[in-house]
Amino acid sequence: MDSTKLMNLREESGIKIIEIKTDLSSYAASDLRKVLEGLLAEKVEKVVVNLSQVSHINSTAVGALVGVAKRLRQSGGDLKICALADNLTRTFNLIGASSVVEIYESENSALAAF
Amino acid sequence: MAQADIQLQIPSAVFYIEPVRAFVGNLARSLGFSRKRVADIQLVLDEICSNAVHHGSVDPTDSVKLHIGIDTHALEILVQDTGTQQAGEKSWLTDERLSEIETNRSPSNERGHGIFIVKSLSDTHEMQPNAAGGTDVRVVFRFPKPSDIRI
């Protein structure tokens, strides 16, 4: 599937912003992983993932976000997540990923945290 | 109150998980589950089906079967995969594998959270080998107030 249908990519002050436009079940999660891997290959260091339009996320997608956040930190960068619906917050908390990835209420606060 | 048994069979591909998740979500909503519980049911279903596609019915020509049962007190979902069907390959679910996954699970791991989610969010869960050489995963979600449920 064309990843532009699933997400918007833009840049602000040197920070890549990924705005997800679909629920993240396994199918979309594999596309998310490809986009994130692409950013790593481009040596992007700072990423914000905006989940404001997402009402479902599975462990595959959470794992992809955690994995890329860890790899970015190794090179001095980071991946931050913002605008989670309540049930997404519960999924992150259940897995424990909220202790691994920084989560912010809004895109602006995530950007300001860099 | 009538009981219902719904059977679905999907190709073993992640593309088909999303429409099934949507269907089960709508069904659970219609049955009166809360928004929070519907989200739990959809997440559990997603994790089970993902495991079935990635580790169970690994041949794309294989299928994954779902049996959705509704009775007076609960919504029950059974997901059946066909196993790897490859010589020397074990089913993705063995006691040893389950134990290994649970022992090694860490929040910072990219994988290995699916079964933990299934166990945490369902009221009842069972996993066992099936006659096809794959795995049956059965989960039950109890209705909060049985007298309020209309079928």
Contacts between the chains, C-beta under 8 A, distances in Angstrom:
chain1	res1	chain2	res2	distance
A	23	B	18	7.3
A	25	B	14	7.5
A	25	B	17	5.5
A	25	B	18	5.0
A	25	B	21	5.8
A	25	B	46	5.1
A	25	B	50	7.8
A	26	B	14	3.9
A	26	B	17	5.4
A	26	B	46	6.8
A	26	B	49	7.6
A	26	B	50	4.4
A	26	B	53	7.1
A	26	B	54	7.9
A	27	B	14	4.5
A	27	B	15	5.2
A	27	B	17	6.5
A	27	B	18	5.6
A	28	B	18	7.7
A	30	B	14	6.8
A	55	B	39	7.8
A	56	B	21	7.3
A	56	B	39	7.0
A	56	B	42	6.1
A	56	B	43	7.0
A	56	B	46	7.3
A	58	B	43	6.4
A	58	B	46	4.6
A	58	B	47	6.1
A	58	B	50	6.6
A	58	B	114	7.9
A	59	B	47	6.1
A	59	B	111	7.7
A	59	B	113	3.8
A	59	B	114	5.2
A	59	B	117	5.9
A	60	B	50	6.3
A	60	B	111	7.7
A	60	B	114	8.0
A	62	B	113	7.1
A	63	B	109	7.1
A	63	B	110	3.7
A	63	B	111	5.4
A	63	B	113	6.8
A	64	B	110	6.8
A	66	B	107	7.6
A	66	B	108	6.4
A	66	B	109	7.7
A	66	B	110	5.9
A	67	B	110	4.1
A	70	B	108	6.6
A	86	B	36	7.7
A	87	B	35	8.0
A	87	B	36	6.6
A	87	B	39	3.9
A	87	B	40	8.0
A	87	B	43	7.9
A	90	B	36	7.9
A	90	B	39	7.8
A	91	B	43	6.4
A	91	B	117	7.7
A	94	B	116	7.9
A	94	B	117	6.5
A	94	B	120	6.0
A	94	B	121	7.6
A	95	B	107	6.1
A	95	B	113	4.9
A	95	B	116	7.5
A	95	B	117	7.3
A	96	B	106	7.6
A	96	B	107	2.8
A	97	B	107	5.6
A	99	B	107	5.6
A	100	B	107	5.2
A	100	B	108	4.9
